[in-house]
Each structure stands twice: as structure tokens, then as C-alpha cells.
Amino acid sequence: MLLLFIGVGISSQARAQKLTSEEKALVLTFRMSKYLQLTEVQKTAIMKIHQQAIEQMEAANHTYCDNKEALRNAKKEIMTQRNIELQKVLSADQFALYQQKQKEAKAQLQKDREAARNRKAAQQPLPAKTPGEVTPQPQK
């Protein structure tokens, strides 16, 4: 959810380039290391955690491609497990900061989605009042 959501997630540029799971894990780990000041030992462990979660996400996307609810549940479980593993590697302060960043990323994602919905709604023609009547579009 947050891999987005982190999560909170891999940038659209990274997704567009079809990075390998290892490359995606490296991007995520690098981002985390910037704001959490990870040690080399932590970076190695977190890299493995991210790579495993990414591979599980990709498998879930394939397995549940026709079932959005099952996919959502599978991803939620993967992220929960990933957070449990991250908590084992990070200090209490680092994990608290990580969770705060996740919340901020989720809020920004929701804000961006709402803005996109509003832009899309503004582009939709207004419904006609009677059959055949065209309602004028608002001027921009």
C-alpha cells in the first residue's frame, strides 16, 4: 500500500525504466539512507528486505491481476511483514522517523490523487439539461 506508497515508493521514472527488483531495492534503500543515516550493516539488511518485498509484490501482481481485493490484501500483508523486518534492523528513533515519512508520503499521494480527480472532473463536459441540448463549458 505504502510502497507507494513508499511507499513511499519508487518514482514513476524508476517504474518506467523497468528496473530489476535489485535496482528498485537499491533506489528505496538509498532514499531511506538519506533521511535515516543508515549504517553499512543496516543498508545491506534493508536492501535484502526491500528486494524480497519487491519480488513478493511482483508475484502478487501476477497472481492476483484479476482480483483487486485479493491483490490489495496481499500487498498489505507484504508491507506489514516488511515493516516488521525493518523494525528489527532500525533503531527506535529511525523506525519512528521512517513511519512519519510513510504517513507524509501517504498524505501526499492522497492529495495528488484528489488533485488529479479534480482536474479530470473539470475536463468532463457538463450534462445536457434536455435531450439534444448542449450545456456550455465553463470558461477557463
ABEGO torsion letter per residue (X at the ends): XAAAAOXXEBBAAAAAAGBBAAAAAAAAAAAAAAAAGBBAAAAAAAAAAAAAAAAAAAAAAAAAAABAAAAAAAAAAAAAAAAAAAAAABBAAAAAAAAAAAAAAAAAAAAAAAAAAAAAAAABBBBBABBGBBBBBBBX
